[in-house]
Amino acid sequence: MKKIRNIVWILTDSQHAEAVGYMGNKAVHTPNLDKLAAKSQIFTNAHCQSPICVPSRESFITGRYPSDLGILHNKHDHASTAETLGHTFQQAGFKTCFSGKSHFIADNLRFADHDMERGFERYADWDDYLHYLRDKNFFSKIDKNKVKGGCYRGDPREMRELEGAANRCYNVYAQEYKGQLPDKYSVERCAFERASDWLDNNHENPFFLFYSLYRPHAPLAVPEDVERPSVEDLPPLEWSEQDLASTPSLRQRIAFMNNNQDNAYNTGLDLARAYAEDPELSKEPGRTKEINSYDKFRLDYFRSISYVDRYVGKMMDKLEVLGHKEDTMIVFTSDHGDMIGEHGLNLKMCFYDAAVKVPLLIHIPGEWDQGEREDRPVMLLDLVPTIAGQFGVAIEEDLPGIDLRSNTYNYDRPVYSEIVSSFGADIAQYGFENHVRMVKTDRWKYLSKAFGQHELYNMVEDPRENNNLGEHPAHQTVCAQMKKLIDEHPGKFSVENITVVQ
């Protein structure tokens, strides 16, 4: 067996923990991920540290909680400067490359104003993708008046909202060409080509490649030849009216989704409070499985994962061709989950398991290569000490995660996640109660809020989280114990000190 000398970290965006074939999902076609799972440690109980892109990504690449970084949502006036795994491995003598979507800085910031490389010698992000599209003569195929000028001329790094501008380009193409997007124009194709070219020139040295794919984040346009699942293959949606009756933050969000008025994004804090406090406001025009089934979205969502799987396979094939099949550690995960219709919701930015749990595979040739399942709770911030530990690379001593190879954690290990959504429309769409920290043990999940009713779920008796016990007199002792776990846990963020921006 060769010595493990390289690391490839594969990331997707917004992938539900069970949206893979190896977890029994029949709506996705993931032969490459299934093959990787068969030779990996399969972590079935992995949690992100924030159910939203920027804080989650900053957390797992630095090994710190979002609150310690001051990164709590996707809109900030600053970017993190904390040391990343890229810095650590570059300093240890590894060649380093990031290829794909990073989303390490807030949407409203310009790439040109910040250190985007974050320790990676080769860095190919959304700006690189726009240059890729220019090289493919993409902009002659669409109405350029429908996209920002910075996409097809000048330096894309000077634009704000760069990710939105870039994915609008291929979304416009899909709208003009019957919903289809040729493979040659996809973000995944660009990420693979950039990574593949870099490997050709650097693979003889020890390397760290972060390979970040965009789907199943929307827009979900994929090439025409990707097989579409049938409605019969979709996982059943099982939710109860009880969760609507007992959970104020869910009521508020459902009410927003049922509001089709043009000014829904301008919903003020007072109205948001009213939605949460009055269940009747959430029942019109009705919450039924027919209205909230999301079948079309789920069909496109699972189809996009099938497409992503192709590019997982291409990377596996590339490593084998270069002779690195037996000397490369591989990590596969996603930044957060997606509700995909559970509880009648889509997207993330909440603390149901569908949003905070993620798929996680770790392949270490000769060590973790038997397809064993690990059900103990882990966090994505554990990946920094785990990866660094495998290579004997020194990391900062005060990181809160653990080396998962150490086998020192138990089923009752608390896991944490946190979010602050204190900007504009997200108060309306996701609820004023999203100023929240979550702690979860083997039995309980507790949400500590800046204001509004706290939430408590018995994850043993109520694994679908339909019955909020947070206001029940008999469970106030449990609530206090869970709140103490949060209050005593290291972190700079306190939910009581949130300033809500309307």
MOMO-V123390 format. One record per residue. N is the residue number from 0. RES is the residue in three letters. SS is DSSP state (H for helix, E for strand, L for the rest). Layout:
n = {N N}
res = {RES RES}
ss = {SS SS}
This chain:
n = {0 1 2 3 4 5 6 7 8 9 10 11 12 13 14 15 16 17 18 19 20 21 22 23 24 25 26 27 28 29 30 31 32 33 34 35 36 37 38 39 40 41 42 43 44 45 46 47 48 49 50 51 52 53 54 55 56 57 58 59 60 61 62 63 64 65 66 67 68 69 70 71 72 73 74 75 76 77 78 79 80 81 82 83 84 85 86 87 88 89 90 91 92 93 94 95 96 97 98 99 100 101 102 103 104 105 106 107 108 109 110 111 112 113 114 115 116 117 118 119 120 121 122 123 124 125 126 127 128 129 130 131 132 133 134 135 136 137 138 139 140 141 142 143 144 145 146 147 148 149 150 151 152 153 154 155 156 157 158 159 160 161 162 163 164 165 166 167 168 169 170 171 172 173 174 175 176 177 178 179 180 181 182 183 184 185 186 187 188 189 190 191 192 193 194 195 196 197 198 199 200 201 202 203 204 205 206 207 208 209 210 211 212 213 214 215 216 217 218 219 220 221 222 223 224 225 226 227 228 229 230 231 232 233 234 235 236 237 238 239 240 241 242 243 244 245 246 247 248 249 250 251 252 253 254 255 256 257 258 259 260 261 262 263 264 265 266 267 268 269 270 271 272 273 274 275 276 277 278 279 280 281 282 283 284 285 286 287 288 289 290 291 292 293 294 295 296 297 298 299 300 301 302 303 304 305 306 307 308 309 310 311 312 313 314 315 316 317 318 319 320 321 322 323 324 325 326 327 328 329 330 331 332 333 334 335 336 337 338 339 340 341 342 343 344 345 346 347 348 349 350 351 352 353 354 355 356 357 358 359 360 361 362 363 364 365 366 367 368 369 370 371 372 373 374 375 376 377 378 379 380 381 382 383 384 385 386 387 388 389 390 391 392 393 394 395 396 397 398 399 400 401 402 403 404 405 406 407 408 409 410 411 412 413 414 415 416 417 418 419 420 421 422 423 424 425 426 427 428 429 430 431 432 433 434 435 436 437 438 439 440 441 442 443 444 445 446 447 448 449 450 451 452 453 454 455 456 457 458 459 460 461 462 463 464 465 466 467 468 469 470 471 472 473 474 475 476 477 478 479 480 481 482 483 484 485 486 487 488 489 490 491 492 493 494 495 496 497 498 499 500 501}
res = {MET LYS LYS ILE ARG ASN ILE VAL TRP ILE LEU THR ASP SER GLN HIS ALA GLU ALA VAL GLY TYR MET GLY ASN LYS ALA VAL HIS THR PRO ASN LEU ASP LYS LEU ALA ALA LYS SER GLN ILE PHE THR ASN ALA HIS CYS GLN SER PRO ILE CYS VAL PRO SER ARG GLU SER PHE ILE THR GLY ARG TYR PRO SER ASP LEU GLY ILE LEU HIS ASN LYS HIS ASP HIS ALA SER THR ALA GLU THR LEU GLY HIS THR PHE GLN GLN ALA GLY PHE LYS THR CYS PHE SER GLY LYS SER HIS PHE ILE ALA ASP ASN LEU ARG PHE ALA ASP HIS ASP MET GLU ARG GLY PHE GLU ARG TYR ALA ASP TRP ASP ASP TYR LEU HIS TYR LEU ARG ASP LYS ASN PHE PHE SER LYS ILE ASP LYS ASN LYS VAL LYS GLY GLY CYS TYR ARG GLY ASP PRO ARG GLU MET ARG GLU LEU GLU GLY ALA ALA ASN ARG CYS TYR ASN VAL TYR ALA GLN GLU TYR LYS GLY GLN LEU PRO ASP LYS TYR SER VAL GLU ARG CYS ALA PHE GLU ARG ALA SER ASP TRP LEU ASP ASN ASN HIS GLU ASN PRO PHE PHE LEU PHE TYR SER LEU TYR ARG PRO HIS ALA PRO LEU ALA VAL PRO GLU ASP VAL GLU ARG PRO SER VAL GLU ASP LEU PRO PRO LEU GLU TRP SER GLU GLN ASP LEU ALA SER THR PRO SER LEU ARG GLN ARG ILE ALA PHE MET ASN ASN ASN GLN ASP ASN ALA TYR ASN THR GLY LEU ASP LEU ALA ARG ALA TYR ALA GLU ASP PRO GLU LEU SER LYS GLU PRO GLY ARG THR LYS GLU ILE ASN SER TYR ASP LYS PHE ARG LEU ASP TYR PHE ARG SER ILE SER TYR VAL ASP ARG TYR VAL GLY LYS MET MET ASP LYS LEU GLU VAL LEU GLY HIS LYS GLU ASP THR MET ILE VAL PHE THR SER ASP HIS GLY ASP MET ILE GLY GLU HIS GLY LEU ASN LEU LYS MET CYS PHE TYR ASP ALA ALA VAL LYS VAL PRO LEU LEU ILE HIS ILE PRO GLY GLU TRP ASP GLN GLY GLU ARG GLU ASP ARG PRO VAL MET LEU LEU ASP LEU VAL PRO THR ILE ALA GLY GLN PHE GLY VAL ALA ILE GLU GLU ASP LEU PRO GLY ILE ASP LEU ARG SER ASN THR TYR ASN TYR ASP ARG PRO VAL TYR SER GLU ILE VAL SER SER PHE GLY ALA ASP ILE ALA GLN TYR GLY PHE GLU ASN HIS VAL ARG MET VAL LYS THR ASP ARG TRP LYS TYR LEU SER LYS ALA PHE GLY GLN HIS GLU LEU TYR ASN MET VAL GLU ASP PRO ARG GLU ASN ASN ASN LEU GLY GLU HIS PRO ALA HIS GLN THR VAL CYS ALA GLN MET LYS LYS LEU ILE ASP GLU HIS PRO GLY LYS PHE SER VAL GLU ASN ILE THR VAL VAL GLN}
ss = {L L L L L E E E E E E E L L L L L L L L H H H L L L L L L L H H H H H H H L L L E E E E E E E L L L L L H H H H H H H H H H L L L H H H H L L L L L L L L L L L L L L L H H H H H H H L L L E E E E E E L L L L L L L L L L H H H L L L L L L L L E E E L H H H H H H H H H H L L H H H L L L H H H L L H H H L L L L H H H L L L H H H H H H H H H H H H H H H L L L L L L H H H L H H H H H H H H H H H H H H H H L L L L E E E E E E L L L L L L L L L L L L L L L L L L H H H L L L L L L L H H H H H H L H H H H H H H H H H H L L L L L H H H L L H H H H H H H H H L H H H H L L L L L L L L L L L L H H H H H H H H H H H H H H H H H H H H H H H H H H H L L L L L L E E E E E E E L L L L L L L H H H L L L L L L L L H H H H E E E E E E E E L L L E L L L L E E L L L E E L L H H H H H H H H H H L L L L L L L L L L L L H H H L L L L L L L L E E E E E L L L L L H H H H H H L H H H L E E E E E L L L E E E E E E L L L L L E E E E L L L L L L L L L L L L L L H H H H H H H H H H H H H H H H L L L L L L H H H L L L L L}
